[in-house]
Amino acid sequence: MYDSSYASVYDTVMLHRGKDYGAEAALIAGLVRERSPAADSLLDTACGTGLHLRAFSGHFDRVAGLDGSDEMLELARTRVPGLRTWRSDLREVALDARFDVITCMFAIPHLESEDELVSVVQGLVHHLNPGGVLVIEPWVGPEGFTPGHVSRDLVEDGGRTVVRLSHSTRVTGRRDRMRMVVHYAVADPEEGLSHATDGWEMSLFTPEQYAAAFEKAGCTAEHLRIEPFAHGLWVAVRADG
């Protein structure tokens, strides 16, 4: 589904989900400044189409984005003029730059194992300046997951109608893994009707696993239960040079 049409459809749905990207960015900027008052550069990993980045650009002098999709990054650059971007999987981040802040909003569950969680956190921390701040938005853990959960969106935008349906189940024999199947249907006045279905597995990491990953990366970390983030935020500070 990661083609140009999917990126546009994904963007339309995310824009109309009622999420206040400006408020979330302001809250995160405040948490960062409590820990690093002079922070002025930010990298948003798994940035998608740049909805958070546009808001972050009002709080930090230099913002950049990283994502695994060229089409997502193209939309992000349109949304944030002059945006520096890199195409990379979270597992393979190797940039020629460091930042005062790195964010990862709701992408960590796509990792396959605790070992990958540890490796990715270490890789992101490596790209922080000394005293830099890493902010990760987690997801539900094994105890909070609801097998059979159905999510639905109906969006009308500029004459185009998008329906998104998802269904989630636990992977057989795995308490810590779930599978989500997502179906999109699009009705466009000029392009007509189209649809696509995709599915992927996600990890249900525990707070203890997050905490251990930050500790192994040499960070001081806190799990903050804070609205509007349903599962809070992990905020970690790189201690060494």
Secondary structure, DSSP 8 states (H G I E B T S, - for coil): --SHHHHHHHHHHHHTS---HHHHHHHHHHHHHHH-TT--EEEEET-TTSHHHHHHTTT-SEEEEEES-HHHHHHHHHHSTT-EEEE--GGG---S--EEEEEEES-GGGS-SHHHHHHHHHHHHHTEEEEEEEEEE----TTT--TT-EEEEEEEETTEEEEEEEEEEE-TT-TTEEEEEEEEEEEETTTEEEEEEEEEEEE---HHHHHHHHHHTTEEEEEE--TT-TT-EEEEEE---
